[in-house]
């Protein structure tokens, strides 16, 4: 079971890493190395994937709450305009 969890985490981390490949590893003077990130993913994937999923879920929830608040404000403004 642990092996399956580890493999799923590695696949998720590699997908996230290579999705932003061009943005992260441009031809700039900093000399970023995708090999070091690959080694880091292999060693820490078991903790990186759950953290990334949790942070993504928190961001989505925050955006949904903000959209709900904005929609409520919009609805209140419409009813106030109807009264006047």
PyMOL commands that set and color helices and strands:
alter all, ss='L'
color gray80, all
select helices_A, chain A and resi 2-19+21-24+34-83
alter helices_A, ss='H'
color red, helices_A
deselect
rebuild
show_as cartoon
